Amino acid sequence: MMFSAVESRRLYRQVADQMRALIERGELAPGSRLPAERELAQKLGVSRPTIREALIVLEVEGFIDIRMGSGIYVTARKDAASDTPPEDFEGPFELLRARAVVECAIAEEAARLARPEHITVMDDNLARMAAELEDRRQALALDREFHVIVSSIIANQTLNRFVGSIHDMRMTPYFEKLASYFENTETWRAAMEEHRTIRDAIAAGDPPAARAAMRAHLDQSQLRLSASFGEEPSDSTIPAAWRRVGGK
């Protein structure tokens, strides 16, 4: 079998294609249960985040049904694929890694430049988020706003546009489906408290602490989206490949 034609494609797309082909050929029958994520990752020689992204694509397309606490099942799909993501579509974990590279540096620089009025704006955002933890749409909007506020301290419109656009990429069916399993009032509360730690480091004018606080926040975001679908214990550590990206 030749793979040269797909080498440039995103790995999670290649994994989704392989699994989709098995389903379409009938090798994975409707109602059958897929191996657990960890086993799939081992069989295919890829990371669990890659498996997670591939499974979410297949669920949005209607090929599988993810049942929290039970497992992943092949569905009796009736329609032709219409929701396939575009070829250049980044998966959730790819975006998180990009954020680790850029937003950690932004937080570090913001701590050097912040003035009292910037801290006031962050405090207002935190107060509003505390009141909206049960409303996912509002919490998501306020989460985006916080990160743009941090970027705006540097007064560079290009950075503001980058941070805003990378957060807007979460508003797709793939991110929505993944988030539906793992975002809740408590995870938004945790994110808010992580924002508060970032705010405190910036307010203290401590660049290394601000970078570390942003990194911890993005590490925790990665872990929240990497929790098990419930068919096996979840990993409790950040994968080494993730930790190497975006600073120490």
Kinemage of the C-alpha trace (Angstrom):
@kinemage 1
@onewidth
@group {chain A} dominant
@subgroup {mainchain}
@vectorlist {calphas} color= white
{ca met a 1} P 0.000 0.000 0.000
{ca met a 2} L 1.391 3.399 -0.996
{ca phe a 3} L 1.152 6.311 1.461
{ca ser a 4} L 3.248 8.902 -0.345
{ca ala a 5} L 0.186 10.707 -1.675
{ca val a 6} L -1.104 11.484 1.825
{ca glu a 7} L 2.122 12.157 3.702
{ca ser a 8} L 1.520 15.916 3.726
{ca arg a 9} L -1.967 15.559 5.181
{ca arg a 10} L -2.587 16.086 8.856
{ca leu a 11} L -2.026 12.911 10.801
{ca tyr a 12} L -5.435 12.874 12.455
{ca arg a 13} L -7.035 13.093 8.996
{ca gln a 14} L -5.044 10.055 7.859
{ca val a 15} L -6.196 8.148 10.935
{ca ala a 16} L -9.828 9.160 10.365
{ca asp a 17} L -9.545 8.070 6.722
{ca gln a 18} L -8.239 4.629 7.698
{ca met a 19} L -10.994 4.091 10.237
{ca arg a 20} L -13.678 5.413 7.875
{ca ala a 21} L -12.504 3.010 5.168
{ca leu a 22} L -12.769 0.051 7.553
{ca ile a 23} L -16.338 1.059 8.398
{ca glu a 24} L -17.340 1.623 4.780
{ca arg a 25} L -15.910 -1.768 3.776
{ca gly a 26} L -17.904 -3.416 6.528
{ca glu a 27} L -14.850 -4.594 8.462
{ca leu a 28} L -16.209 -2.626 11.399
{ca ala a 29} L -19.895 -3.493 11.557
{ca pro a 30} L -22.652 -1.178 12.854
{ca gly a 31} L -23.090 -1.683 16.576
{ca ser a 32} L -19.588 -3.039 17.078
{ca arg a 33} L -17.447 -1.466 19.763
{ca leu a 34} L -14.101 0.045 18.818
{ca pro a 35} L -11.015 -0.637 20.910
{ca ala a 36} L -10.317 1.910 23.645
{ca glu a 37} L -8.423 5.049 22.698
{ca arg a 38} L -5.187 3.857 24.264
{ca glu a 39} L -5.298 0.624 22.256
{ca leu a 40} L -6.141 2.465 19.034
{ca ala a 41} L -3.173 4.775 19.614
{ca gln a 42} L -0.862 1.799 20.102
{ca lys a 43} L -2.202 -0.079 17.065
{ca leu a 44} L -1.841 2.937 14.768
{ca gly a 45} L 1.397 4.251 16.261
{ca val a 46} L 0.042 7.724 16.973
{ca ser a 47} L -0.680 9.801 20.072
{ca arg a 48} L -3.952 9.711 21.955
{ca pro a 49} L -4.704 13.352 21.049
{ca thr a 50} L -4.435 12.337 17.368
{ca ile a 51} L -6.881 9.469 17.980
{ca arg a 52} L -9.188 11.872 19.839
{ca glu a 53} L -9.249 14.315 16.926
{ca ala a 54} L -9.895 11.518 14.412
{ca leu a 55} L -12.754 10.100 16.494
{ca ile a 56} L -14.414 13.501 16.794
{ca val a 57} L -14.317 13.946 13.001
{ca leu a 58} L -15.886 10.499 12.534
{ca glu a 59} L -18.591 11.254 15.082
{ca val a 60} L -19.504 14.572 13.458
{ca glu a 61} L -19.650 12.736 10.123
{ca gly a 62} L -21.998 10.166 11.675
{ca phe a 63} L -19.784 7.082 11.461
{ca ile a 64} L -19.402 6.460 15.186
{ca asp a 65} L -21.222 7.124 18.441
{ca ile a 66} L -19.162 8.046 21.497
{ca arg a 67} L -20.955 6.996 24.669
{ca met a 68} L -19.365 8.408 27.795
{ca gly a 69} L -18.589 5.668 30.285
{ca ser a 70} L -19.309 2.908 27.791
{ca gly a 71} L -17.099 3.232 24.735
{ca ile a 72} L -17.067 4.061 21.037
{ca tyr a 73} L -19.502 2.294 18.714
{ca val a 74} L -19.905 2.091 14.940
{ca thr a 75} L -23.236 3.497 13.803
{ca ala a 76} L -25.507 2.505 10.943
{ca arg a 77} L -24.809 5.556 8.827
{ca lys a 78} L -27.410 6.475 6.209
{ca asp a 79} L -26.140 9.649 4.542
{ca ala a 80} L -23.093 10.341 2.432
{ca ala a 81} L -20.328 12.292 4.094
{ca ser a 82} L -21.139 15.997 3.992
{ca asp a 83} L -19.373 17.341 7.063
{ca thr a 84} L -15.781 16.430 6.260
{ca pro a 85} L -13.490 19.220 7.485
{ca pro a 86} L -11.437 21.080 4.886
{ca glu a 87} L -7.955 19.738 4.194
{ca asp a 88} L -6.256 22.632 6.005
{ca phe a 89} L -8.428 22.340 9.119
{ca glu a 90} L -6.390 22.337 12.327
{ca gly a 91} L -7.397 19.975 15.100
{ca pro a 92} L -7.986 21.188 18.678
{ca phe a 93} L -4.604 20.033 19.945
{ca glu a 94} L -2.726 21.634 17.070
{ca leu a 95} L -4.336 24.949 17.995
{ca leu a 96} L -3.457 24.490 21.655
{ca arg a 97} L 0.186 23.905 20.746
{ca ala a 98} L 0.195 27.071 18.640
{ca arg a 99} L -1.310 28.980 21.534
{ca ala a 100} L 1.420 27.660 23.827
{ca val a 101} L 4.091 29.100 21.546
{ca val a 102} L 2.488 32.520 21.098
{ca glu a 103} L 0.380 33.258 24.177
{ca cys a 104} L 3.085 32.354 26.689
{ca ala a 105} L 5.329 34.952 25.065
{ca ile a 106} L 2.456 37.439 24.996
{ca ala a 107} L 1.807 37.021 28.730
{ca glu a 108} L 5.500 37.469 29.468
{ca glu a 109} L 5.651 40.720 27.511
{ca ala a 110} L 2.321 41.920 28.941
{ca ala a 111} L 3.754 41.675 32.452
{ca arg a 112} L 6.476 44.137 31.419
{ca leu a 113} L 4.041 46.652 29.927
{ca ala a 114} L 0.839 46.447 31.975
{ca arg a 115} L -0.569 49.618 33.514
{ca pro a 116} L -3.250 49.894 36.222
{ca glu a 117} L -5.999 50.421 33.654
{ca his a 118} L -5.146 47.075 32.026
{ca ile a 119} L -5.526 45.303 35.363
{ca thr a 120} L -8.908 46.978 35.843
{ca val a 121} L -10.109 45.626 32.496
{ca met a 122} L -8.925 42.117 33.405
{ca asp a 123} L -10.678 42.343 36.775
{ca asp a 124} L -13.922 43.359 35.082
{ca asn a 125} L -13.631 40.368 32.746
{ca leu a 126} L -13.014 37.985 35.656
{ca ala a 127} L -16.015 39.348 37.559
{ca arg a 128} L -18.298 38.873 34.559
{ca met a 129} L -16.974 35.370 33.908
{ca ala a 130} L -17.636 34.401 37.532
{ca ala a 131} L -21.289 35.231 36.930
{ca glu a 132} L -21.543 33.249 33.678
{ca leu a 133} L -19.939 29.897 34.467
{ca glu a 134} L -23.166 28.001 33.800
{ca asp a 135} L -23.696 29.604 30.381
{ca arg a 136} L -21.197 27.970 28.016
{ca arg a 137} L -21.675 30.536 25.244
{ca gln a 138} L -21.012 33.451 27.569
{ca ala a 139} L -18.127 31.687 29.307
{ca leu a 140} L -16.538 30.931 25.939
{ca ala a 141} L -16.924 34.545 24.809
{ca leu a 142} L -15.440 35.846 28.064
{ca asp a 143} L -12.583 33.345 27.827
{ca arg a 144} L -11.767 34.704 24.375
{ca glu a 145} L -12.077 38.263 25.672
{ca phe a 146} L -9.609 37.626 28.509
{ca his a 147} L -6.922 36.363 26.152
{ca val a 148} L -7.443 39.297 23.788
{ca ile a 149} L -7.196 41.693 26.766
{ca val a 150} L -3.824 40.197 27.702
{ca ser a 151} L -2.654 40.560 24.107
{ca ser a 152} L -3.958 44.134 23.867
{ca ile a 153} L -1.578 45.226 26.637
{ca ile a 154} L 1.212 44.952 24.061
{ca ala a 155} L -0.711 47.272 21.690
{ca asn a 156} L 0.055 45.230 18.581
{ca gln a 157} L -2.965 44.759 16.352
{ca thr a 158} L -1.455 41.769 14.573
{ca leu a 159} L -1.164 39.881 17.848
{ca asn a 160} L -4.708 40.852 18.803
{ca arg a 161} L -6.015 39.560 15.491
{ca phe a 162} L -4.080 36.314 15.857
{ca val a 163} L -5.333 35.650 19.383
{ca gly a 164} L -8.915 36.489 18.466
{ca ser a 165} L -8.904 34.372 15.322
{ca ile a 166} L -7.347 31.329 16.966
{ca his a 167} L -10.058 31.448 19.643
{ca asp a 168} L -12.737 31.845 16.961
{ca met a 169} L -11.576 28.562 15.424
{ca arg a 170} L -13.142 26.814 18.410
{ca met a 171} L -16.561 27.681 16.972
{ca thr a 172} L -16.677 24.724 14.581
{ca pro a 173} L -18.650 21.453 14.777
{ca tyr a 174} L -15.459 19.570 15.688
{ca phe a 175} L -14.507 21.763 18.607
{ca glu a 176} L -18.143 21.956 19.688
{ca lys a 177} L -18.446 18.172 19.739
{ca leu a 178} L -15.222 17.690 21.683
{ca ala a 179} L -16.124 20.437 24.140
{ca ser a 180} L -19.583 18.970 24.681
{ca tyr a 181} L -18.001 16.024 26.485
{ca phe a 182} L -15.574 17.892 28.686
{ca glu a 183} L -16.667 21.498 29.228
{ca asn a 184} L -18.949 22.178 32.178
{ca thr a 185} L -19.392 24.666 35.000
{ca glu a 186} L -16.473 23.222 36.935
{ca thr a 187} L -14.046 23.257 34.022
{ca trp a 188} L -14.987 26.878 33.308
{ca arg a 189} L -14.457 27.676 36.988
{ca ala a 190} L -10.997 26.105 36.796
{ca ala a 191} L -10.193 28.096 33.653
{ca met a 192} L -11.322 31.301 35.371
{ca glu a 193} L -9.041 30.634 38.340
{ca glu a 194} L -6.170 29.989 35.964
{ca his a 195} L -6.966 33.338 34.329
{ca arg a 196} L -6.826 34.913 37.777
{ca thr a 197} L -3.319 33.530 38.317
{ca ile a 198} L -2.250 35.000 34.968
{ca arg a 199} L -3.792 38.332 35.973
{ca asp a 200} L -1.952 38.336 39.302
{ca ala a 201} L 1.422 37.679 37.663
{ca ile a 202} L 0.843 40.438 35.099
{ca ala a 203} L -0.312 42.832 37.831
{ca ala a 204} L 2.832 42.015 39.827
{ca gly a 205} L 4.988 42.888 36.819
{ca asp a 206} L 6.560 39.421 36.913
{ca pro a 207} L 7.253 38.236 33.326
{ca pro a 208} L 8.524 34.707 34.187
{ca ala a 209} L 5.526 34.104 36.452
{ca ala a 210} L 3.128 35.374 33.778
{ca arg a 211} L 4.650 33.050 31.190
{ca ala a 212} L 4.478 30.117 33.600
{ca ala a 213} L 0.867 30.907 34.523
{ca met a 214} L -0.195 31.022 30.879
{ca arg a 215} L 1.671 27.780 30.232
{ca ala a 216} L -0.041 26.096 33.192
{ca his a 217} L -3.426 27.295 31.903
{ca leu a 218} L -2.820 25.852 28.437
{ca asp a 219} L -1.443 22.621 29.920
{ca gln a 220} L -4.644 22.260 31.913
{ca ser a 221} L -6.737 23.043 28.832
{ca gln a 222} L -4.927 20.203 27.068
{ca leu a 223} L -5.635 17.850 29.958
{ca arg a 224} L -9.298 18.804 30.114
{ca leu a 225} L -9.726 17.906 26.440
{ca ser a 226} L -7.647 14.741 26.837
{ca ala a 227} L -9.746 13.175 29.583
{ca ser a 228} L -10.961 9.697 28.772
{ca phe a 229} L -14.328 9.152 27.132
{ca gly a 230} L -14.980 6.976 30.152
{ca glu a 231} L -14.075 3.526 28.908
{ca glu a 232} L -10.699 3.582 30.669
{ca pro a 233} L -8.839 5.638 33.281
{ca ser a 234} L -7.665 8.981 31.986
{ca asp a 235} L -4.038 9.983 31.782
{ca ser a 236} L -3.025 12.393 34.518
{ca thr a 237} L 0.173 13.734 32.990
{ca ile a 238} L 0.938 16.086 30.138
{ca pro a 239} L 2.450 14.155 27.204
{ca ala a 240} L 6.152 14.892 26.778
{ca ala a 241} L 5.647 16.013 23.181
{ca trp a 242} L 3.171 18.631 24.372
{ca arg a 243} L 5.392 19.871 27.193
{ca arg a 244} L 8.292 20.473 24.811
{ca val a 245} L 6.262 22.980 22.806
{ca gly a 246} L 5.970 26.625 23.720
{ca gly a 247} L 8.694 27.117 26.288
{ca lys a 248} L 9.921 25.487 29.435
